[in-house]
Amino acid sequence: MTPSQAAPPYRATDRTVPTRARERASYDRELVHSILDETSVCHLGFVRDGAPVVLPTLYGRVGDVLYVHGSTGSRPLRMAGQADPGLEVCLTVTHVDGLVLARSAFHHSINYRSVVVHGTARQVTDPEEKRSALDALVDHVVPGRSSDSRPANAKELAATAVLRLDLDEVSAKVRSGGPGDDPEDLALPYWTGVVPVVRGYGAPVAADDLDPSVPLPAYLSAL
């Protein structure tokens, strides 16, 4: 994609402009998508009975739409099932990339990449969109897995709810680099620098009842 064809950035709004460290905020669409695509767990915030609630849950991205998985019996899914107005939510995703150790305790920090999404979540009711969304959720966790497992049957689909949240009011925030010590602290005899935080996968462990003739899929070896 050439610069002239690059996707336009997300629009900045009162809710997506941070009050602190504004220089770390970004509305670049590709950056937002890359942060979302690197993990599969988000925190979904909403108001229930006048009090804030934040739940960890799985999600998947398809273009400029996030699909969030849940049970049909859960309160937020029932609330979002109301066609109008749906459920106002705030969804967040964060990666910790490094521990930033400064000479002073005050200037300790972390290197991170985060995304915050504001919007109205609604239940997916179209059967085909729901199936596609569930495939996207599975593949978001382990790419290639949806085509290598039994799809949900009618009973399982009935017990599963999916929320749709359009990526419209969204921003990324990134901190990178080393410590920012005060000039008067530079001569202090304390170690300073960054401890990288790295995500990784261990070797897959087969289930006890797995047929030994079933090989390890290539998509798992690729992890």
N, C-alpha and C positions, 0 to 999 in steps of 0.2 A: 504494500500500500504506500503510495507516494504521499508527501506532506499535503498535497492539495486534496488527496482522497481520504485523509485521516478522519476518523470518526470525531465529531464535535465533542467537546468536553461537556460534562454535566453542568447544569446551571447552579450557581451559588445562591443560597437562600439564607434567610435569617437563622434557620435551624442548622445549616451545614457550614456556616462560617464560625470557626472556633473563637472563643474569647481570649485564649492564650496561645502563644506560638503560632500565629496565623501563617507565618512563612512555611510551616511544615504541612499546611493543608494543600491538597491537590484535587482537582475535579477531572483529571485526565481519565478518559474512559478505559484505555488499555491498562493503565496502572490499577484502577479499581478492579477490573476483571481479573488481572493477574493475582491480586491479593485474595480475592474471593475463591479463585480456582485452586489455590495452594492448600486449602484445608477444607473440612466438611462439617465442622461444628460451629454453630453460631450461638449467640445469646439473644433471645427474643424478649423484648420488654413491652409491656402494655399495662393498662390500668384495669383492675378488677375490684368492684365494690368500693371504689374511691381510693384504693391503695395500689402502689406500684408492684408489679410482679415481673421477674426476669427468669426465663427458663432456657436451659441449654437444649439444643435440638439439632438435628441434621438438616442440611439444605443442599440444593443443587442449583446450578445456574444454567439457563438456556437463553443465550443472547442477553437481552436486557430485562430478563425476568428471573426472580429467585423463587424456587419451590421449597416449601418448608413442610417437613413430615410430622405427622402427629396421629393421635387416636381420635376416633369420632366421639369418644366419651370425654375428652379433655375440655376444660372450660374455654380456653382461647379458641379452639377449633369450633366449638358451638357458637361462640360470640361472632367469629368471623363468618359463620355460615349465614348470618343475616345479610341478605343481598344489599340492603341499604341501611346503614352506611358502611357495613363491614367493621373491621377492627383496626383502629389506629395503633400502629406499632412503631418501635424503634429496634432495628436489628443491627448487631455489631459483630465484627470478626477482627481478631487481633493475632498477630504473629510476634513473638519475642525473638529477636535476632541476636541480641548480645546484652551482657551486663556491663554497664559503664561505671567503672570504679574511679572516682576522683580522689584527690588528696583530702578534700573536706567532705564530711558526711552530707552537707547540704547539696553539693553538686553531683552526688551519685544519681544515676539515671539508668534507663534501658534504651537500647536501640530496638525499634519496633516498626511495624507496618499495620495499619488498622483501617477499617472501613466502617462507616456509620450510614445506615439507610433509614430514612423516615418515609412513611407512607401508610396506605390503607390495605390491609391484607384481606383477601376474600377466599372462600373455599372454592376449589376447583370442582365443578359439577359435570362438565363434559367428560364422558367416559374415555374418549380417545386422548384428550389432553391429560387426563388423570393417569392413564397408563404410560404415556410418554414422560410425564413428570416423575413417576416412580422409577422408570428406567434411568432417567437422568440423575435421580438421587442415588441409586445404586452405583452407577458409573462414576459419579462424582467422588464417591468413597474409594472405589477400586475400578479404574477404567477397564472396560471390557467385561465386567462381571455380569451385566444384565443379560447378555446373550449366552452366558454360560451358567444359567440357573433357571429353575422353573419359574415362569411368570406367576403373578398373583392370580388366584382363582376368584370366582364371584364372591364367595364368602369373605375372603381376605380383603378384597377391594372394598366391600361394604363396611369392614371394620377399620379401614384406614382412611384418614383424611389428609388432604394436601392443601396447603395455603399457597396462594399466588401473591407475590409482592413485586410490583413493577419497580425497576431501577430508574427512578426519576429524580428524587430528592436524595442525593447521595454524595459523599465526599470520602477521600482518603486522607490519612495523616501519617507522616513518616518521620522518624528520627534516625539518623545514622551518624557515624563519626565517633571521635573520641571525647574525653572529658572536657569540660569547660571550666578549669580551675581559675580562681582569682590570681592576678599577678603576684600578690603578696604571699601566696601559698606555694609557688613553684619550687621553692627551695626546701620544702618540707620533705622529710625522709620516708615518705609512704609510697608503696607501689601504686602506680596508676596506669590505667589502660582499659582494654575491652576484653571480656571473656565471651567468645562466640557461643551462641546457643544453636545447636544443630538438631534437626528432626531426622529420624531414621527408622527403618523397619528391620526387625529381626527375621530370621529364617522362618518360613511358614511351618506350623506344627499341624500335622494331619489329625483329623478326628479319629478316635479309637475305632469307630465302626466304618471307616473309609475302606472301600475295596482296594487292596494293594495294587491292583492293575490300573487304577485311575492315576494318570500322571499329573505332576504339578503343572498347572496351566502356564503358558508363556507370559501372560500378563502379570502373574504373581512373581515369576522370576525377574521380571523387569523392575519390580519395586525395589 
